Amino acid sequence: MLAPVRVSVDKDLCIGAGQCVVTAPEVFDQDDDGIVELLTDSPAEGDRDAVKEAEHVCPARVITVDG
């Protein structure tokens, strides 16, 4: 069994590209200014690949995934 996924974001460095929302909409959203909003810091196992992809495609590298 895989360890649970833990996600964190650095909102101060977010540039609002929105790639995280497109890649993992169950985990990420954007506020009215386009800045990342983390919907859950413990996504479901089924979202693991999408969350890791969101970490990879973020141009500002503000997403950290552990697990």
Secondary structure, DSSP 4 states (H G I P E B T S, - for coil): -PPPPEEEE-GGG-----HHHHH-TTTEEE-TTS-EEES-SS--GGGHHHHHHHHHH-TT--EEEE-
